[in-house]
Amino acid sequence: MSTRGTSAFGGLVRTATRAVGGLTLDLSSGAARAVEAAQAAISGDTIGPATLKVAVIILSDEAGRPLLPPTALDPALDLAGEVLSAESGIRVRITGVQVIDEPAPPRALDPRANRKLLLDDVLGRTEFYRRHSAPVDLATAVVGAPVTVIVVRNIDGRVTGCSLGISADWVIVQASLFDRDQPHTYDETVLVHELGHALNLPHHRDRRNLMFPASSPPGQIRGTILQGWQTAVLQANHHVVPGVSV
């Protein structure tokens, strides 16, 4: 077997193990929290404050120029905090917004999306993301691992954000989302939408819901509401440090 084949097979095993292990972890460690959150949703009580740690890295292009200034992300990060706090009792703690000075390779700057991104991850082509993402130690691997938001230049196809769900502790978002001078791409909801995916939320068919799959600025931006069962899923996720009933 070639070295490349060995690496690809190893990546597949690691990704599959991570996905299965992550799902088992979420199901086991989050079961009690899920029941508690579901009961609270039915009774009208709230759960919180739980905490989600989020790190942000901004890539630099081939010439070493940052894709965005860090302050450009402030509105979207603020919205993420407001939505998750109001809708699910989860407090977002930003652990840092960092510009990666090292020029990113084209594959990292202009990634593929969805199943193709998953394939690239299995084949080790997302190493640049993993190398610069927030580290996960033994303690946070169980509960409270940060989710890293990676700002890229362009995502293949008609996609502006992408998450691999439980198989990765990072999500990607396109730089044009945060440029107010581009009203037809500026969308503050995509970042928190992708965080929702990273915490195991699937798409939802109600346009008013945060997890509605499409968002078309400036006229048809998705809503930001969440349902009770979605709150239960978020509260049960291993990235979230649990809170208490209040």
N, C-alpha and C positions, 0 to 999 in steps of 0.2 A: 504493500500500500504506500502511496506517495505521502510525503510530508504534508502536502496540502490536503490530501484525503484524510489523513489522521487528524489534522487540525479541525477539519469540517466535522468529522464524526464526533470528536471531542466536544465541539461546540454544540452539536445537536444533543448529545447526552447531557451537557450542562444545562442547556435551555429547557429540555424536557424535565430534568430533575428539579430545576428551579421552579418550573411551572407547577408540577405536581406537588412538590414540597411546599410551595407558597400557598397553593390551594388548600392543602391539608392543614397548614399552619393557620390560615384564615378561618377555616371551618372549626378547628379545635379551640384555638385561643380566643376566637371571636364569637363563639356560640353564645356564651352568657351575655355578652354585650349586645348581640343581635336580638336576643329575646327581650332584653331590657329596653332596647330602643323601640322595638315593635310594640311592646306594651305601653311605652310612653306615648307613642304616636296615636294609639287607640284612645288612651285616657286623656290626651291633650297636654300631658306633661312634656317637659323638655329634658334633654340629656346634654350635659356639658359642665364645665368646658373641657372637651377633649382637645388634643393638640396634634397638628400635622406640621412637620418641619419641611420647608421647601428651600432648596438652594437653586440659584440661577447662574448659568454660565452663558456668556455671549461669545460666539466664535469670531475669529478674525479671518479675513480673506487671504488669498494667496500672497498678497503684498503686505500682510500684517496689519491691515486696517480693520478695526472693530466694526462689526455689522451695525451696531447701535450704541449710543451712549446708555449707561445703566439707568439713568433717570427716565428714559423712554418707556420702561416697563412699569413704572410706578402706578399708573392708573389701572392696568390689568391686574397687578398684584394686590392693589387695594380692593378691587372688585372681588377677587378670589377670597380675600379675607372676609369681606362683607357677606358674600353669598354663603360661604360654608358656615360662618358663624350664625347667620340668621336662619338658614334653612336646615342645618344639621347639628348645630351646637359644637362645631369644630373650630378651634382657633388656629389660624395659620401663623406660624412663626417663620419668618424669612431668616435663614441662617447666613445669607450672604448673596450678593450679586457681583459676579466676577467676570472680567473680560479676560479671555485666554489670548495672551500675546502671541503664542506659537501659531504660525499660519496653519490653518486647517486644510487637510487634503480635500480635493473636489468632491470626493464621495461623502465626506462629512458635511461639507457646505451645502451640497445639493442632493440630499438623500432621497431614496425611494420611499414609498409609503405602504402601510397595511401589510399584506402578506409578503410583499417584496422586501419590506424593511425587516420583517421577521426572518426571512431567508438570509438576508445580509447579516443579521445578528447571529444566526446559527453558524454561518460561514466565517465569523470573526471579523466582518467588515465594519463593525461598529466599535472597534477597539478604541478609537479616539474619544468617543463619547464616554465609554466606561472608564478610561484612564483619567478623565477630567471630572467625572461625576463625584458627588459627595461620597466619602468613604462610608462603608457599612461594616461595623465591627460585630463581634459576637453578641453583644447586648442588643444593639439595634436591629440585628437580623431577626430577632424574635419579636420585638415590639418597638416601633418608633423609628424605623429606618427613614431617612429623608428621601423625598422625591426631588430629583434634579430636573429643572426645566432648561432645555438647551435651545438657544436661539440660533437657527440656521438661516442660510441665505434664501433657499428656494426648495420646496418639496415637490417632487414629481407629481404631475397630474393636478387635478382640481382639488388639492388638499392643502390646508394651511397649518394643520397640526396633526400629530399622530402619537399614539401610545401603544406599547406592546402589552399593556395590562400587567398581569402578575409576573410575566417573564422578565421584566426589566424595572429598575428603580429610577428610570428617566423617561422623559417625554420630549418630543421636539416640537417647536413652534417656529413659524416663518417670520422673518424680520419685518416684512411689510405690514404685519398685523399691528405694529406699534408706532407706525409713522402717521401722524395726524395729517400730514400733507397728502396722504393717499386715501381719500375718503371711501373709495370703492374696495379697499382691502383692510382698512383700520377696523379692528374688532376686538374689544376688550374681553369678550366672553370665551374666546377660544382657549386661552390659557387655563382657566378654571374648568372648562369642559374636558380638557385633556387630563387634568388632575383627577377629575371624576372617573375617567377610564382607568387611570393608574390605580385607583382605589376600587376597581372591579365593577363600576357601573356600566351597564350596556346602554345602547341608544334607546331613546324614548320617542314615541310618535307624536307627542303633543308639542307644538312649536313653542309654547310658553315654558316648556321644561328645559332646564340646563342641558340635558343630554339629547335634545333634538339634534339629529345628525347634520342638518344644513343651517348655515348662517350666512346671509348675503347682504353685506353692508353696501350702501348706507341705509337702505329702506327696509330690509327684512332680517334683522338681527334676532337670533333666538332669545327666548326668555331665560330666567334664572331661577325658577321655582324648582323645588324637589318634593317628591311625595314621601310619605312615611316609610315605605319599604326601602326607598333609596337611602334615607337617613340611616336605617338599620344596617344596610350594606356598608355604608361609609364608616359607621361606628365600629363595625366588626373587623375592619381591615387592619392588617398587622402594621401598616405604616402609621396608624393613628394611636397615640398614647391615650388610653381611655380616661374619660372623666367620670363624674358621678351624677346621679339623678338629682335634680333641683326642682 
